[in-house]
Amino acid sequence: MEEELCDVFSDCMISPNPDASIANIQRHVHELETLVQLSKSPTYRAESHQRDINFAKDLIVTYFAQLIRQDSVNDDLESAILYGLRYLRNVCVEAPHGQEYLFHVQVHLLTGELILQTLQSRITLQNKSVISIPRICMQILCNMSVQQTFIQNEIWSMCYDRIFYVGLNCSDEVVRAYTCATLYNTLSGQERSLCDPLRGRPIVMAVLELQTCEWREFVIERLLQENFLPDLFDCLENQCHLTLLKHVEVLLKRDISNPYVNGSIYLRQPIIPENTCLYISDKFLSICGVIAQYANTRQFTEEMQLAMKLLDILGYATSLNTLYPNLHNQLLLVRAALELLRSIYEVDQQSDGGIFSKIQDTPTELNNPGSHTDNLKKNLIRLIGNMSYRNRIIQDEIRILGGIPLLLNQCRFDVCNPFVTQWCILAIRNLCDENIENQNVIAELNIKGVVNSTALNELGLEVTMQSGRIRVKQKEHDNASI
């Protein structure tokens, strides 16, 4: 049956100006509908059907021109156009012959023009069938560009100036989704052009503002993988900053949950480039002063919100020390974290009830929604602990700056910072790992009564004398883990 239908349409080329009578349009609708059914078959798509493609394309051109000249909606014209577009969409699905021939006869240019004419109000979009035109046209561009590098480049060049922006800002959710899919398919190698302030940046803004769109996640991930964030971050609005950083967090968590390749973490490349993480560190250092100012102003500004999110991201990134060795050695970062921790600790010591911490364990307090600064202390301690892991330079710097007693003073229950004691334990253990000087500091604090045995027990440590020298070691049979 399929071969017979193919034969029927083998000579279906139409004249440049077909008869537009109702009967003729309806006949074309029936013929195109049959082609649509045929094109659903992989067997059909695997072969070349140039005459059928030309037939559908020419009908679309002719009938769309008639449609935009008419004052009223013509259901037959719309049906013919839509069936023609559906056929062109189907015929290039996983079909290199179809993709290449559609490109050869410039179907991408046709669909681009149809998208602009329908979305830029040449004709009304209130009719449901008319809005289907840009939907299907975007699907055609998306299908044509799959695994076809030369087609991808041409479609990118065509869409970059206007079509991407118009499609991403369309009121129709389906058009936005397929525009984003086409953007993703054609993005390879073009990421840098999105930094252009006049054309590229509005496209990025439109992508970030999409809500429920799976392809949005793919586009943002691709951009982040290409070290895109440092080039554009300062040019975006605060809400876009937070959107990008949430995606950075997701990708860092993916690296954390899948640490090995072929049994070794050293063979891996991080999803997020280290330059991006270093930029995030620099950005945090440039604005982290607002955190200390919060105690006086009590104003949770956009900059404060951004600083908190950057700190959270750095906590994840610094746990990947083998993937981000340069980040792991940032002395300025650990100094800033210690200074902030000391500042908020002193503020809480001087205030009634605490601002950044709260030592209450009543059900009322525990069930209350978190404040803006919840987890701040915990995230600072996590950052310090991560950076001191097997890093002698950082370990020594923390000791020199008085960080060890500061960390020990955080070992207490805190409603605002869940598990803060456990993070302190991890940080102290990392600081003492193969570092006799740091162990001695803890031992001396114990002898002087600055830190008591109970606190050391919480840390799983004990003070001993070896050859007349004080030593701190992990307690035997201590199986505690973080």
Secondary structure, 3 states (H helix, E strand, C coil): CHHHHHHHCCCCCCCCCCCCCHHHHHHHHHHHHHHHHHHCCHHHHCCCCHHHHHHHHHHHHHHHHHHHHCCCCCHHHHHHHHHHHHHHHHHCCCCHHHHHHHHHCCHHHHHHHHHHHHHCCCCCCCCHHHHHHHHHHHHHHHHHCCCCHHHHHHHHHHHHCCHHHHHHCCCCHHHHHHHHHHHHHHCCCCHHHHHCCCCHHHHHHHHHHCCCCHHHHHHHHHHHHCCCHHHHHHHCCHHHHHHHHHHHHHHHHHHHHCCCECCEHHHCCCCCCHHHHHHHHHHHHHHCHHHHHHHHHCCCCHHHHHHHHHHHHHHHHCCCCCCCHHHHCCHHHHHHHHHHHHHHHHHHHHCCCCCCCCCCCCHHHHHCCCCCCCCHHHHHHHHHHHHCCCCHHHHHHHHHCCHHHHHHCCCCCCCCCCCHHHHHHHHHHHHHCCCHHHHHHHHHHHHCCCCCHHHHHHHCEEEEEECCEEEEEECCCCCCCC
